[in-house]
């Protein structure tokens, strides 16, 4: 006899189906997130590519004698520089521009320093001015370049050891502080319009480009990975305190790129080893010409640090 399975009355099998509308919404959200992330990465990498502005003039335009020189930096890259000599036994001040700048933009500051009897070296960082290109620019790479320039001066003029000062603007300011924190042969540092901490600067940058806050933490860590350094290790907030030489912070009170509160924060972070602070009333971030008006104060600071022509 064939057994018969009893029929269950009132029982309906449920079919598990996927709502196509939900799938489409999920895919749309995923694509939107991916697109936002892609755009964000493009913004980040665009930020690593500084605009290149090649010098149009020269130190001769302001009455300074000079020679052009090439300096080798990390990876065999060539750095362009102007050497403005006073005399072979005079101290030397190395000038480093900021993001998207060049040696010519620092010429206003070369004049009072040279007039005070100091040699001046004006440098183009990689990806800037007439120097070689590199995969990206960053504060640590600026520091490598000013370090290479320091070594060049020491090798060329061995009779003036320990009498080299560094002066930098913006990212260049952070770079000279970083380099001075790593070595003991820098006599003084002048930092003009330095940001206090790279993360603070990055957050301001991302906010200006309206990058969603959802991605901010990830972006900050990603940039650290790209440059190969933790922000805390390279921040002027800390490197200014580690420098083994006198430090002068110069900042405009009307700086809209890096607020003057950054300079005050750097000074306060160092406690009893606090740098000097020179505030320039009404000066904006790129007001190098306004800083030139205080050239005598820069020279006085350098002379107090032991540099005299």
C-alpha positions as CSV (number, residue, x, y, z in Angstrom):
1,X,0.0,0.0,0.0
2,X,1.2,3.5,-0.8
3,X,1.5,5.7,2.3
4,X,-0.1,9.1,2.0
5,X,1.3,12.2,3.7
6,X,-1.5,13.9,5.6
7,X,-2.3,17.4,4.4
8,X,-1.9,20.2,6.8
9,X,-4.8,22.4,6.7
10,X,-4.4,26.2,7.2
11,X,-0.6,26.2,6.8
12,X,0.9,28.4,4.1
13,X,4.6,28.3,3.2
14,X,6.3,31.8,3.3
15,X,8.4,32.8,0.3
16,X,11.5,34.8,1.3
17,X,11.8,37.4,-1.4
18,X,14.0,40.5,-1.6
19,X,12.4,43.8,-2.2
20,X,14.0,45.2,-5.4
21,X,13.3,48.8,-4.1
22,X,15.4,48.2,-1.1
23,X,18.3,46.7,-3.1
24,X,18.2,49.8,-5.4
25,X,18.3,52.2,-2.4
26,X,21.2,50.3,-0.9
27,X,23.1,50.3,-4.2
28,X,22.5,54.0,-4.6
29,X,23.7,54.8,-1.1
30,X,26.8,52.6,-1.6
31,X,27.6,54.3,-5.0
32,X,27.0,57.7,-3.5
33,X,29.4,56.9,-0.6
34,X,32.0,55.6,-3.0
35,X,31.7,58.7,-5.2
36,X,32.0,61.0,-2.2
37,X,35.1,59.1,-1.1
38,X,36.6,59.3,-4.5
39,X,36.0,63.0,-4.8
40,X,37.5,63.4,-1.3
41,X,40.6,61.5,-2.2
42,X,41.0,63.7,-5.3
43,X,40.7,66.8,-3.1
44,X,43.4,65.4,-0.8
45,X,45.8,64.5,-3.5
46,X,45.2,67.9,-5.2
47,X,46.2,69.4,-1.9
48,X,49.5,67.6,-2.1
49,X,50.3,69.2,-5.5
50,X,51.4,72.7,-4.9
51,X,51.1,75.2,-7.7
52,X,54.4,75.8,-9.4
53,X,55.4,79.5,-9.8
54,X,58.7,80.0,-11.5
55,X,60.8,83.0,-10.6
56,X,60.5,86.0,-13.0
57,X,63.0,88.3,-11.4
58,X,66.3,87.9,-9.4
59,X,68.2,89.4,-6.5
60,X,69.8,91.8,-8.9
61,X,66.4,93.5,-9.1
62,X,66.8,94.8,-5.6
63,X,70.5,95.5,-6.0
64,X,72.0,92.3,-4.6
65,X,74.8,90.4,-6.2
66,X,74.2,86.7,-6.4
67,X,75.0,83.4,-8.1
68,X,72.7,80.5,-9.0
69,X,73.4,77.1,-7.5
70,X,72.1,73.5,-7.5
71,X,71.8,71.5,-4.2
72,X,71.1,67.8,-4.1
73,X,68.4,66.6,-1.7
74,X,66.8,63.3,-0.9
75,X,66.5,60.9,-3.8
76,X,69.1,62.7,-5.8
77,X,66.6,65.5,-6.6
78,X,68.0,68.9,-7.6
79,X,67.1,72.1,-5.7
80,X,67.5,75.5,-7.2
81,X,68.9,78.3,-5.0
82,X,70.2,81.8,-5.1
83,X,73.4,82.5,-3.1
84,X,73.7,86.1,-2.0
85,X,77.1,86.4,-0.3
86,X,78.3,89.0,2.2
87,X,81.7,87.4,3.0
88,X,83.0,83.9,3.5
89,X,83.3,84.3,7.3
90,X,79.8,85.8,7.8
91,X,76.9,83.9,9.2
92,X,74.3,82.5,6.8
93,X,70.5,82.7,6.9
94,X,68.7,80.1,4.7
95,X,65.3,81.4,3.5
96,X,62.5,78.9,2.7
97,X,59.2,79.9,1.1
98,X,55.8,78.5,1.8
99,X,53.3,76.3,-0.1
100,X,53.2,77.3,-3.8
101,X,55.9,79.9,-3.2
102,X,59.5,80.3,-4.5
103,X,62.8,82.0,-3.7
104,X,61.8,85.2,-5.4
105,X,58.8,85.7,-2.9
106,X,61.3,85.7,0.0
107,X,63.6,88.4,-1.6
108,X,62.1,91.3,0.5
109,X,63.5,89.6,3.6
110,X,66.9,89.0,2.0
111,X,67.6,92.7,1.8
112,X,67.7,93.6,5.6
113,X,69.6,90.4,6.4
114,X,72.3,91.0,3.7
115,X,72.5,94.7,4.7
116,X,73.3,93.5,8.3
117,X,76.4,91.6,6.9
118,X,74.9,88.1,6.6
119,X,75.1,85.7,3.7
120,X,71.7,84.7,2.4
121,X,70.6,81.5,0.6
122,X,67.2,81.5,-1.0
123,X,65.9,78.1,-1.7
124,X,63.2,76.5,-3.9
125,X,61.8,73.3,-2.3
126,X,60.9,70.3,-4.5
127,X,57.9,70.9,-6.8
128,X,58.4,74.6,-6.4
129,X,60.1,77.3,-8.5
130,X,62.9,75.9,-10.6
131,X,63.6,72.8,-8.4
132,X,63.0,69.2,-9.5
133,X,59.6,67.6,-9.3
134,X,58.7,64.9,-6.8
135,X,55.7,62.7,-6.2
136,X,54.2,65.0,-3.6
137,X,55.1,67.8,-1.2
138,X,54.8,67.8,2.5
139,X,56.2,69.6,5.6
140,X,58.7,66.8,6.2
141,X,59.9,67.0,2.6
142,X,60.3,70.8,3.0
143,X,62.4,70.0,6.1
144,X,64.6,67.5,4.1
145,X,65.2,70.2,1.5
146,X,66.2,72.9,4.1
147,X,68.4,70.3,5.7
148,X,70.1,69.6,2.4
149,X,70.7,73.4,2.0
150,X,72.2,73.5,5.5
151,X,74.6,70.7,4.7
152,X,75.5,72.5,1.4
153,X,76.4,75.7,3.3
154,X,78.5,73.8,5.8
155,X,80.4,72.0,3.1
156,X,81.0,75.1,1.1
157,X,82.0,77.3,4.0
158,X,83.6,75.2,6.6
159,X,85.1,78.2,8.4
160,X,81.7,79.2,9.8
161,X,80.3,76.1,11.7
162,X,77.4,76.7,14.0
163,X,76.5,80.1,12.5
164,X,73.6,79.1,10.3
165,X,70.1,80.4,10.9
166,X,66.9,79.2,9.2
167,X,63.9,81.4,8.3
168,X,60.8,79.9,6.8
169,X,57.3,81.0,5.9
170,X,54.0,79.0,6.4
171,X,54.8,75.3,5.6
172,X,58.4,76.5,5.3
173,X,58.2,77.8,8.8
174,X,57.0,74.4,10.1
175,X,59.8,72.8,8.1
176,X,62.6,75.0,9.6
177,X,61.3,74.2,13.1
178,X,61.2,70.5,12.4
179,X,64.8,70.5,11.0
180,X,66.0,72.6,13.9
181,X,64.5,70.1,16.3
182,X,66.5,67.3,14.7
183,X,70.0,68.8,14.7
184,X,72.2,70.8,16.9
185,X,74.1,72.9,14.4
186,X,71.4,75.6,13.9
187,X,72.1,78.9,15.6
188,X,68.6,80.4,15.4
189,X,65.2,80.0,13.7
190,X,62.7,82.6,12.5
191,X,59.2,81.1,11.9
192,X,56.8,83.3,9.9
193,X,53.1,82.4,9.9
194,X,53.5,78.7,11.0
195,X,50.4,76.6,11.8
196,X,50.5,75.1,15.2
197,X,49.5,71.5,14.3
198,X,49.0,69.8,10.9
199,X,45.7,68.3,12.0
200,X,44.3,71.7,12.8
201,X,45.4,72.9,9.4
202,X,43.9,69.8,7.7
203,X,40.6,70.2,9.5
204,X,40.4,73.9,8.3
205,X,41.3,72.8,4.8
206,X,38.6,70.0,4.7
207,X,36.0,72.4,6.1
208,X,36.8,75.0,3.4
209,X,36.2,72.3,0.8
210,X,33.0,71.1,2.5
211,X,34.2,67.6,2.9
212,X,31.7,65.6,5.0
213,X,32.7,65.2,8.6
214,X,32.0,61.5,8.3
215,X,35.2,61.1,6.4
216,X,37.4,63.5,8.4
217,X,39.0,61.0,10.8
218,X,39.7,58.6,8.0
219,X,41.3,61.3,5.8
220,X,43.5,62.5,8.7
221,X,44.9,59.0,9.2
222,X,45.3,58.5,5.4
223,X,47.3,61.7,5.1
224,X,49.6,60.6,7.9
225,X,50.1,57.3,6.0
226,X,50.9,59.1,2.8
227,X,53.5,61.5,4.3
228,X,55.0,58.8,6.5
229,X,54.8,60.8,9.8
230,X,52.5,61.3,12.7
231,X,51.2,64.8,13.0
232,X,52.2,65.1,16.6
233,X,55.8,64.3,15.7
234,X,56.1,67.1,13.1
235,X,53.8,69.7,14.6
236,X,55.4,73.2,15.4
237,X,53.4,72.9,18.6
238,X,56.1,70.4,19.6
239,X,59.1,71.0,17.4
240,X,59.4,74.6,18.5
241,X,59.9,73.3,22.0
242,X,62.5,70.7,20.9
243,X,64.7,73.2,19.0
244,X,68.0,73.6,20.6
245,X,68.4,77.2,19.6
246,X,66.6,80.5,20.0
247,X,63.3,80.7,18.1
248,X,61.3,83.7,17.0
249,X,57.7,83.3,15.9
250,X,56.4,86.0,13.6
251,X,52.7,86.2,12.8
252,X,50.3,88.7,11.3
253,X,47.2,89.6,13.4
254,X,45.0,89.6,10.3
255,X,46.1,86.2,9.0
256,X,43.0,84.5,7.6
257,X,44.8,81.3,6.6
258,X,46.5,80.5,9.9
259,X,45.0,82.4,12.7
260,X,47.3,84.2,15.1
261,X,46.0,82.0,17.9
262,X,48.2,79.2,16.4
263,X,51.3,81.3,17.1
264,X,50.1,82.0,20.6
265,X,49.4,78.3,21.1
266,X,52.9,77.3,20.0
267,X,54.5,79.8,22.4
268,X,52.4,78.7,25.3
269,X,53.1,75.0,24.7
270,X,56.8,75.4,25.4
271,X,56.5,76.6,29.0
272,X,59.8,78.0,30.3
273,X,61.4,77.3,26.9
274,X,58.9,79.5,25.1
275,X,59.9,81.1,21.8
276,X,59.8,84.9,21.3
277,X,56.7,86.2,19.6
278,X,56.5,89.1,17.2
279,X,53.0,90.1,16.2
280,X,52.6,92.3,13.1
281,X,49.5,94.4,13.3
282,X,47.2,94.1,10.2
283,X,49.5,91.6,8.3
284,X,47.8,88.7,6.5
285,X,49.3,85.3,5.8
286,X,51.3,86.2,2.7
287,X,52.4,89.7,3.8
288,X,56.1,89.1,3.5
289,X,56.5,92.7,2.6
290,X,54.9,93.7,5.9
291,X,57.4,91.5,7.7
292,X,60.2,93.3,5.8
293,X,59.2,96.5,7.6
294,X,60.3,94.7,10.8
295,X,63.6,93.6,9.3
296,X,65.5,95.5,12.1
297,X,63.8,93.4,14.7
298,X,64.7,90.2,12.9
299,X,68.3,91.2,12.6
300,X,68.4,92.2,16.3
301,X,67.0,88.7,17.3
302,X,69.7,87.0,15.1
303,X,72.5,89.1,16.6
304,X,71.3,88.2,20.1
305,X,71.5,84.5,19.0
306,X,75.2,85.0,18.1
307,X,74.9,85.8,14.4
308,X,76.6,89.0,13.5
309,X,78.1,90.1,10.2
